[in-house]
Amino acid sequence: MKNEYISLLGYAEGARKIHVHVTTLDAPISNEGHRHSHNAEEAMYFLEGEVEYAIGEEIVKAGPGDLLFFPSNVFHGPVRFMSDRLKYLVIRNIEPGDERCCCDKDRPPDTE
């Protein structure tokens, strides 16, 4: 399976300030993920798999039933995949100037 992003609530459903999607990721070969930050606040609720995740300077373990919160402009991202696949729900507000969501359904196609 490849990485999959399924939008549950986005611009097409009338949402203008919030976006919800499900992400399924296969563990990368290097076992290290992409760390990033954005203006938006973001929460991830884990459905499947286990991971060590960086939130700023802190490293936390997350698995099914865990919720992680990333404040605005705090670097975050997976440090170590502890399973072959992760599946999680993402809830994120929409902030002007932020990069588009990975599923590209958070705002109209002709905007930032």
Contacts in CASP RR format, 6 or more apart in sequence:
PFRMAT RR
TARGET T0000
AUTHOR 0000-0000-0000
METHOD contacts of the structure
MODEL  1
MKNEYISLLGYAEGARKIHVHVTTLDAPISNEGHRHSHNAEEAMYFLEGE
VEYAIGEEIVKAGPGDLLFFPSNVFHGPVRFMSDRLKYLVIRNIEPGDER
CCCDKDRPPDTE
1 24 0 8 1.000
1 26 0 8 1.000
1 85 0 8 1.000
2 26 0 8 1.000
3 23 0 8 1.000
3 24 0 8 1.000
3 25 0 8 1.000
3 26 0 8 1.000
4 22 0 8 1.000
4 23 0 8 1.000
4 24 0 8 1.000
5 21 0 8 1.000
5 22 0 8 1.000
5 23 0 8 1.000
5 24 0 8 1.000
5 101 0 8 1.000
5 102 0 8 1.000
5 103 0 8 1.000
6 21 0 8 1.000
6 22 0 8 1.000
6 103 0 8 1.000
7 19 0 8 1.000
7 20 0 8 1.000
7 21 0 8 1.000
7 101 0 8 1.000
7 103 0 8 1.000
7 105 0 8 1.000
7 106 0 8 1.000
8 20 0 8 1.000
8 21 0 8 1.000
8 22 0 8 1.000
8 89 0 8 1.000
9 15 0 8 1.000
9 18 0 8 1.000
9 19 0 8 1.000
9 20 0 8 1.000
9 21 0 8 1.000
10 18 0 8 1.000
10 19 0 8 1.000
10 20 0 8 1.000
10 105 0 8 1.000
10 106 0 8 1.000
11 105 0 8 1.000
11 106 0 8 1.000
11 107 0 8 1.000
11 108 0 8 1.000
12 105 0 8 1.000
15 94 0 8 1.000
16 94 0 8 1.000
17 93 0 8 1.000
17 94 0 8 1.000
18 91 0 8 1.000
18 92 0 8 1.000
18 93 0 8 1.000
18 94 0 8 1.000
19 90 0 8 1.000
19 91 0 8 1.000
19 92 0 8 1.000
19 93 0 8 1.000
19 94 0 8 1.000
19 101 0 8 1.000
19 105 0 8 1.000
19 106 0 8 1.000
20 89 0 8 1.000
20 90 0 8 1.000
20 91 0 8 1.000
20 92 0 8 1.000
21 89 0 8 1.000
21 90 0 8 1.000
21 101 0 8 1.000
21 102 0 8 1.000
21 103 0 8 1.000
21 105 0 8 1.000
22 47 0 8 1.000
22 87 0 8 1.000
22 88 0 8 1.000
22 89 0 8 1.000
22 90 0 8 1.000
23 86 0 8 1.000
23 87 0 8 1.000
23 88 0 8 1.000
23 90 0 8 1.000
23 102 0 8 1.000
24 48 0 8 1.000
24 85 0 8 1.000
24 86 0 8 1.000
24 87 0 8 1.000
25 85 0 8 1.000
25 86 0 8 1.000
25 87 0 8 1.000
26 84 0 8 1.000
26 85 0 8 1.000
27 81 0 8 1.000
27 83 0 8 1.000
27 84 0 8 1.000
27 85 0 8 1.000
27 86 0 8 1.000
28 81 0 8 1.000
31 80 0 8 1.000
31 81 0 8 1.000
32 78 0 8 1.000
32 79 0 8 1.000
32 80 0 8 1.000
33 77 0 8 1.000
33 78 0 8 1.000
33 79 0 8 1.000
33 81 0 8 1.000
34 77 0 8 1.000
34 78 0 8 1.000
35 54 0 8 1.000
35 75 0 8 1.000
35 76 0 8 1.000
35 77 0 8 1.000
36 75 0 8 1.000
36 76 0 8 1.000
36 77 0 8 1.000
37 73 0 8 1.000
37 74 0 8 1.000
37 75 0 8 1.000
37 76 0 8 1.000
38 72 0 8 1.000
38 73 0 8 1.000
38 95 0 8 1.000
38 98 0 8 1.000
38 99 0 8 1.000
39 72 0 8 1.000
39 73 0 8 1.000
39 95 0 8 1.000
39 96 0 8 1.000
39 97 0 8 1.000
39 98 0 8 1.000
40 72 0 8 1.000
40 92 0 8 1.000
40 93 0 8 1.000
40 94 0 8 1.000
40 95 0 8 1.000
40 98 0 8 1.000
41 69 0 8 1.000
41 70 0 8 1.000
41 71 0 8 1.000
41 72 0 8 1.000
41 92 0 8 1.000
41 93 0 8 1.000
42 69 0 8 1.000
42 70 0 8 1.000
42 76 0 8 1.000
42 90 0 8 1.000
42 91 0 8 1.000
42 92 0 8 1.000
42 93 0 8 1.000
43 67 0 8 1.000
43 68 0 8 1.000
43 69 0 8 1.000
43 70 0 8 1.000
43 90 0 8 1.000
43 91 0 8 1.000
43 92 0 8 1.000
44 62 0 8 1.000
44 67 0 8 1.000
44 68 0 8 1.000
44 70 0 8 1.000
44 88 0 8 1.000
44 89 0 8 1.000
44 90 0 8 1.000
44 91 0 8 1.000
45 65 0 8 1.000
45 66 0 8 1.000
45 67 0 8 1.000
45 88 0 8 1.000
45 89 0 8 1.000
45 91 0 8 1.000
46 62 0 8 1.000
46 63 0 8 1.000
46 64 0 8 1.000
46 65 0 8 1.000
46 66 0 8 1.000
46 67 0 8 1.000
46 68 0 8 1.000
46 86 0 8 1.000
46 87 0 8 1.000
46 88 0 8 1.000
47 64 0 8 1.000
47 65 0 8 1.000
47 87 0 8 1.000
47 88 0 8 1.000
47 89 0 8 1.000
48 64 0 8 1.000
48 83 0 8 1.000
48 85 0 8 1.000
48 86 0 8 1.000
48 87 0 8 1.000
48 88 0 8 1.000
49 63 0 8 1.000
49 64 0 8 1.000
49 82 0 8 1.000
49 83 0 8 1.000
49 85 0 8 1.000
49 86 0 8 1.000
49 87 0 8 1.000
50 61 0 8 1.000
50 62 0 8 1.000
50 63 0 8 1.000
50 81 0 8 1.000
50 82 0 8 1.000
50 83 0 8 1.000
50 86 0 8 1.000
51 61 0 8 1.000
51 62 0 8 1.000
51 63 0 8 1.000
51 78 0 8 1.000
51 79 0 8 1.000
51 80 0 8 1.000
51 81 0 8 1.000
51 82 0 8 1.000
51 83 0 8 1.000
51 86 0 8 1.000
52 59 0 8 1.000
52 60 0 8 1.000
52 61 0 8 1.000
52 62 0 8 1.000
52 78 0 8 1.000
52 79 0 8 1.000
52 80 0 8 1.000
52 82 0 8 1.000
53 59 0 8 1.000
53 60 0 8 1.000
53 61 0 8 1.000
53 62 0 8 1.000
53 68 0 8 1.000
53 76 0 8 1.000
53 77 0 8 1.000
53 78 0 8 1.000
53 79 0 8 1.000
54 75 0 8 1.000
54 76 0 8 1.000
54 77 0 8 1.000
54 78 0 8 1.000
54 79 0 8 1.000
55 68 0 8 1.000
55 70 0 8 1.000
55 74 0 8 1.000
55 76 0 8 1.000
55 77 0 8 1.000
56 74 0 8 1.000
56 75 0 8 1.000
56 76 0 8 1.000
59 79 0 8 1.000
60 68 0 8 1.000
61 82 0 8 1.000
62 68 0 8 1.000
68 76 0 8 1.000
70 76 0 8 1.000
72 95 0 8 1.000
78 86 0 8 1.000
92 101 0 8 1.000
92 106 0 8 1.000
94 106 0 8 1.000
94 107 0 8 1.000
96 112 0 8 1.000
97 112 0 8 1.000
98 112 0 8 1.000
100 106 0 8 1.000
100 107 0 8 1.000
100 112 0 8 1.000
END
